[in-house]
Amino acid sequence: MSADRLRVLPALCLALAALLVAIASPAAATALIPGAPAAAPAEATPPPAPIGTDSDAASDAAIAARLERIYAELDELSGVRVRASGGVVTLAGEVAERADLVRAEQIAGRVEGVVAVRNDVEASVDVGERVSPFLQKLTGLLRSAVESGPLIVLSLLIVVACVALGWWAASFGRFWRRLTPNPFVGDLLAQAVRAMSVIVGVVLALNLLGATALMGTVLGGAGLIGIAVGFALRDTLENYISSIMLSLRQPFRANDHVVIDGQEGKVVRLTSRATVLMTLDGNHLRIPNLIVFKAVILNYTRNPERRLEFELGVDAEDDPEAAIAVGVAALTGLDFILSDPAPTGVIVTVGDSNIVLRFMAWIDQTGTDFLKARSAGIRAAKIAVETAGFTLPEPIYRLRFDQLPDLEGAAAAPPRKPRRASPRTAPEPALSVRPDAHIERTIAAERRATQEEDLLSPARPVE
């Protein structure tokens, strides 16, 4: 099971619990059907007033007679027998439900002159007696439903009419897309219209039925469901909102050369879930829009002019300023190097055996490939520096001998002079620096062949 499904399970459990709470509400059973028999209200704990008797209140016989008359009027307590002695009332018999035991005792305690109540009433376990009250309630509910049938049908028609109106209004896709910045937001607004039509229809139907209590229960359950879904799908919702923000901001265009969160490539499309890149190796790379929205985006295509730089080393005894002048002149002579801003060079470090020089130049990426131009620039500067007689230093290694071998009689080797590069008359022709359009052609072909959504719109300004 995937992680997304595991995150959804708690939300579904909480949603089911909310629905069960709504159904189990005392008002839910009768709110949908006007006139349905309501649940019996709970007896108040503090007695509002003492219950009088027809004769002397202190008489046990009067107390027993009064309670028997009261129980006889209540069908669910008609089987309760009463005996009073010295102000102590003893209740016996059987009732259908356990809640009637408490009710009978509460009524007896409210009679004036009763000192204590001994409740010996038992709940019946007979199937017929247990089912009979349920069938009576069900019969009354069905009878009320039949009597309220026209009102229920009218409420259902209102719901259907509101839903149909909302679906009809949302079907005008062109209107919503013109009303919003891009098609993605337009489709989202159309879905919102559909959802609102359902909510309005249900609210109107419940108001017509007078089910205000049920409406509060449903709204409370909906709030609980919304909180549960929000927690369970937090990452998904954040990614979806990031897609909306990116579609509005438009930080790049298709075929732009970008670096997003350290991933380099050219933009293929922006979907409602991810930004699709094609790497310079020709591979597809999908980055979740939540990462794209929070990441630092480097766009090489936005400004076609780009600076290239590289380093060369010359011998420590050479003149670095003269070497810089030679290298800069070689870069200036290249056709693809821009004259404004002009190429330049600086001294980076001075070591024991070499001096490191850094050369910088600008190119126009619309007609020049960056990597090819940098490679050609390095080649031209190297050849020019060597041709001018400057030495590119070789690595120097220092060796330590703890014991010297016997060198008596061996002829001493003459000292070796530093190697000087042979001057060249002219550099060899450089390779072409025209950009390779293979990736662009691949992206264009894929965009034409694939019907997948694209939130990048040329009509929207780039941020």
N, C-alpha and C positions, 0 to 999 in steps of 0.2 A: 504494500500500500504506500502511495507516495506521500510526501510531507504535506502537500496541499490538502489532500483528503483527510489526513490526520488532524490538520488545523480546523477543518470544517466540522468534524464530528462533535466537538464541544458546543459549537453554535447550534447544531441541529438538536442536540439534547436539551439545551436551554430553551430553544424555541418550542419544542414539544412540551416542556414543563410549563411554559407560559400559556400555551393553549389549554392544557389540562386545568390550570388554575382558573382560566377564563370560563371553561365549561363548568367547573365545579362551583362557581360563584352562585350564591343563592339567587341573585337576580338574573343569571344567565338562563335558567331553565324556563322562566316565564316571560322574559322581556321581549322575546321575538314574537310571542303570541299574545295579543291583547286579550284580557279576560281569562287567561289561564289561571288555575288555582294557585295561589301564592303559597310559599312555605310558611309554616306556622311560626310566628315570632317567638323568641325565647322569653320565658317568664322573667320579669324584673326581680332582682334579688331583694332589694328593700321593699317591703309591702307598702303600697301607696296609702292604704287606709285599712282598718280592721273590717272584717266581714261580719255583719250582724246576723242574728238568728230570728226566727219567727217568734220564739218564746224566750224563756229565761236563758241568758248567755252562759250561766254557770252550770246549767244542767247538762250532764253527759248525754242524755237521750236527745236533747235538742241539738247538741253538736253532731252526734251521729246521724240524726235525721237530715240536718242541713247538708252535710257532706254527701250523703247518699243521693240527695236530690241534685246536687251539683254534678256528681259523677254520672248520674243517669242522663243528664243532658249532653254529656260528651261521649260520643260513640267509642272513642279509643280508651275511655276510662270506665265504661259501663260495667265491666267485669270486676271492678274493685269493691270489696266488702269492707265495711267500717264497723269498728267496735271502740267505744270510749269508756274509760273508767278513771275517775279521779283526775280528769283533765288530760290524761294520756290517751292518744288516739292510736289504735293499731289497725294498720291497713293490710288486707290479705286479698288473694285472688291472682288473676293472670292478665297481662296486657300484651299487646302484639309486639311492641318495640321497647327497647331499654330506655329510650328517652321519656316514655310515658311514666316510668317509675319515678323519675325525678319530678316530673310535673305533678303527679298525684301527691307527692310529699310536700311540694311547695304550696299547693292549694290548701292542704290540711293545716299547714303551719300558719296560714293567714286567718284562720277562723278564730274569733274572739273566744278566749277561755281555754284554748289549747295550750297545755304546758309543754308537751313533748310529743313526737310522732315516731312510732315504731313501724318501719316499712318492711312488711313481709311479702310484698307483692313480687311475683316472679314473671320474667319475660317468657312468653310462650315459645316453645320450639316446634309447635305443630306447623307443618308446611302450609296447610290451607289458611290458617290464621295469619301466617307471615306473608303469604302471597296476596291475600285478599286486599289489604290496604294499598299495596303496590298497583294492583290491577285497577282499583278505584281511581288512584291518582292518574294512571296512564289513560284510563277512559275519559276522565275529565279533561286531560290535556288534549286528547284527540278531538273531543267534542268542541273545545275552544278553538282548535285549529280549523275545524270545518266551518265554524261560525265566522272565523276571521279570514276565511279563504280569499274573498275578494280583495281585502286590504293587503294580504301577503302577495297576491298576484300583482297588484298595482305596484308594490314596492319592488318586486323583481323586474317589472317592466321599466321602472325608473333606473335601476342599476344597469339593465341591458342598454337602455337608451343613452345613458351617460358614457358607457364603455364604447358603444358604437360611434358616438360623436367624437370621443377622444381618438379612436383609431382612424376615423375619417380625417380629422384635422392633422394627425401625425403623418398621414400618407402623402402629404404635399412635401416631398423631400426637397424639391428645388427651392421652395419658399423658405424653409428652415435653413438651408445651406446658404442662401443669399442673405438671410438675416444675421448669420453668425460669421465669424472670421474664416472658418474652414469647415469642410464637410464633416469632420469628426465631431466638432462641437454641435453642428446642426443635427446630426443623428442623435447625439446625446440629448439635445433639447426635445426632439421628437419623442424619444423614449420617456422623458419626464412628463410630457403632455399625456401620454398613455397612462402612466402611473397615476397622475392627478385625476384623470377621468374616473378611474376605478375608485379612488378614495372619495371623490365627491359623490359618486353614485351610492356607495355604501352609507355614507353619512346621511344623505337625503332619505334613503330607505329606512334607516333606523329612526330618524326623526319622525317619519310618517307613522311608524309602528309604535312610537312613544317609548322606544327602548333606550332611554337615556342612560340608565344604569349599565346596560350592556355595552353602550358606546364607550363609557369610561373604562370598563374592563378591557375592551378590545384595544383602546388606545394605550392603556397601561401595558398590556401584553405586547403590543407593537413596539413600544419603547424598549421593553426588555429584550425583545428579539433584535432590535437595532443595535443595542449595546453589545449583545453577544456576538452578532455577526461582525461588528466593528472590531472587536478584540481578536476574533478568530482570523479575520481576513485583513489584518492591519497592513501587512506588507503588500498584499494585492491592491488594496485601496490606495496606498501611497504611490504605488507604481502607476496606477490608473490616473491619479491626479497629476503626477509628473508628466504623463503623456499629454494631458490637456494643456499644461503650462508650456511644454516644449512646442506643441502645435501652435500656440499663440505667439511664443517668442521667436520661433524660427531661427535658431542659432547657427544653422548651416544649410547648405543646399545639396542636392544630389550631385555626386562626383566631386565634392569638396575633399581636399586632402587634410585630414584632421588627426589629432592625437587626443583621445578621450581616456582619462584615467590610466595613462601609460600605454594604451592600445592604439597603434597607428594603422591607418587605412583610409580608404575613400568611401564616402557615404553612398550607400545604395538606396535606402529608404528609411523613413521613420514610421513605425507602426504604433498601434495602441498599446503594445506591450514592450517593445524593444527597438533599439536603433541598430540597423543592419549595416555593417561595414564590410568592405572587401579589402583584405590586407594586401600589401605589396607583393605577397607571394601568391595571390589569387585565391585565398581561402575566405570563406564567409565567417564573420564574427558578429554575434548578436550580444549586445550589451543592454541589460534592463534599463528602462528609462529612468527609474529611481536613481541609479548610479550616474547616468548621463546628466540628470538635472542637478545633482550635487557636485559633479566632478569639474575640474578645471579643463576647459576645452581649448586646445591650440589649433587654430585654423591657418594652414599654410596658403590656402587658395584665396582667402579674403584679401590679402595684399600680395599682388603678383611679384613685387620686388623682394628679393631675399638675399641676405648676406651669406657668403661662404667664407670660411677661414681654414687655414692649415698652418703647420709649423715646419720649419727647416732649420737645421743646425750647421754652423760654419766653424772652422777652426778658431781656437781661442786667440791665435796671433793675427787673424784677419780683421779687417775693418768692418764692423757690423753695419755702419751707416751706408757704406758703399755697397755692401751685399743687399741691403734693403732697397736701395735705389735701383740696382740691377733687376731684382725680383719684381718690383713695382712696375718698371718699364716693360718687363715681359708680360705681365698681366694686362697692362694697358693696351698692348698690341693685339690682344685677342678680341675677335669680333663680338663675342657674346658677353664680354665684360662691359658694364655700363660706365660711361665717363662721368656721370653725376648720380650719386657720389662717386668720386674717383677712388681707385684702389690705394691702399695704404699698408704700411708695415710697422711693427714695433718690436723692441727687444723684450723678450719674456724673461729669460734667466741667463746668467753667466756662470758656467761651471768651470771645473778644473781643466777640461780638455775641449770644450765647445761653448758656443754661444747660440742659444735658441732664439730664432726669429719667428714672428707670427705675421702672416700676410692675410689681408682681408680685402674682399671685393664683392660687388653687387651684381646680380643677374636679374633678368626678367624671365619668370617661370612660364609665361605664356608660350614662349618659343624656345626655351632652354631647359634641359633636364638638370636638376640640382646636382645629383651624384656625378653625372657625366662632366658637368662644368667644373666641379671641384677636382675631379681626377685630371682633367685637361689643364687646369690651372696649376696643380702641383707639378705636373710634368714640364710645363713651360717654364715655371720659376726654377726648377731644379736644373734644367738644361742651361738656362741663361746664367745661373750662378756658377755652374761648373765651367761654362765657356769663358766667363770672365776671369777664370783662374782661381776662384775660391775653392777651398777643399771642404768637402763634406766629411766630417770626422768619423773615424772608425772606433768601435769600442776598445777601451784600454783596460787590460787586466793586470793586476799586481800579484806577483807570485813571491812567496816567502820560503826560503830553504834554511832549515835549521843546521844541516850539515852540507858543506860544499864538497863536491867531488874534486879529485886531484886533477888539476888543469895544467900541470907543468909539462912543458913541451908542446902543448897545443897552440896552434897559431891563433892569434886573436883575430876575430872577424872584424872587418871594417865597419864603422858605424853606418846604420841604414838611414838614408835621407827620407824625409816625409814624402809620401806619394802625392804627386800633383796630377790633377786630371788633365788629360790632353785637351787642348782647346778645340772646340767644334766651330765650324764655320756657320752652320745654320741648323735650327731644330728640325726634326723630322715632322712631317704633316701629322696633325692631331686627329683623333677620331671625331665622328659627328657627335654633337651635343644636343641634337634635336630630341624632344621628349618622346618617350615610348607611349603610344596611345592604346596599347593593348588592353590595359585595365579599363580605360574609359569606354572602349568599344564593347567590352564584356558587360559592363554595368548597363550601358544603353540597351544592349540586346536583351538582357534579363528584365529590365523595366518594361520593355515592350511586350515580352512574352509572358510575364507574370502578372496575374490580376490581383495580387495582394494589395491591400490598402496602403496608401502613402499620405502621410499628414503634412509633407513638405509641399507648400504651394508657392509657385513663382509669383503669384499675385500679392503675397504678403511680404512686407519689408523684412530684411534680415536684421536681427538684433545687433 
